[in-house]
Amino acid sequence: MYTQIWSKYLPIIKILLKRTLNGDQVLDLNRIDFERAGSGRKAGYKFSIEFTKGRVANIISGSALASDLAFVMLEDANIKALLLGNHYVVSLNTKFQLSMKNVTPKEEVAVEVTAD
């Protein structure tokens, strides 16, 4: 239902996902696109998707909007490669702002101490 709309935003989402290494990113979406495609109700346009190791880690089946975004993202080879290497949280708020966070745990650098 929403795959065409998400496909339109996909190039921007790809760029912003790459930029999450430097900090959280936010994309303002066009509310009218989604209201035309949906049932016309404003409720239900809020979700959060966790991507871990290239897969959706939380339950999003109750939201067609979230499911379609996850599907479109996972079908793109470049985005899939990013998702495989990092842990992301992608969420939409009621103001139609799509936020992307890279929540990959920072690897602790082991420091070897040698006794003299």
Secondary structure as the mmCIF struct_conf table of DSSP 4:
data_model
#
loop_
_struct_conf.conf_type_id
_struct_conf.id
_struct_conf.beg_label_comp_id
_struct_conf.beg_label_asym_id
_struct_conf.beg_label_seq_id
_struct_conf.end_label_comp_id
_struct_conf.end_label_asym_id
_struct_conf.end_label_seq_id
HELX_RH_AL_P HELX_RH_AL_P1 THR A 3 ARG A 19
HELX_RH_3T_P HELX_RH_3T_P1 THR A 20 ASN A 22
BEND BEND1 GLY A 23 GLY A 23
STRN STRN1 GLN A 25 ASP A 28
HELX_RH_AL_P HELX_RH_AL_P2 ARG A 31 ALA A 37
BEND BEND2 GLY A 38 GLY A 38
BEND BEND3 GLY A 40 GLY A 40
BEND BEND4 LYS A 42 LYS A 42
TURN_TY1_P TURN_TY1_P1 ALA A 43 GLY A 44
STRN STRN2 PHE A 47 THR A 52
TURN_TY1_P TURN_TY1_P2 LYS A 53 GLY A 54
STRN STRN3 ARG A 55 VAL A 56
BEND BEND5 ASN A 58 ASN A 58
TURN_TY1_P TURN_TY1_P3 SER A 61 GLY A 62
HELX_RH_AL_P HELX_RH_AL_P3 ALA A 64 GLU A 75
BEND BEND6 ASP A 76 ASP A 76
HELX_RH_AL_P HELX_RH_AL_P4 ALA A 77 GLY A 85
BEND BEND7 ASN A 86 ASN A 86
STRN STRN4 HIS A 87 LEU A 92
TURN_TY1_P TURN_TY1_P4 THR A 94 LYS A 95
STRN STRN5 GLN A 97 ASN A 102
HELX_LH_PP_P HELX_LH_PP_P1 THR A 104 ALA A 110
#
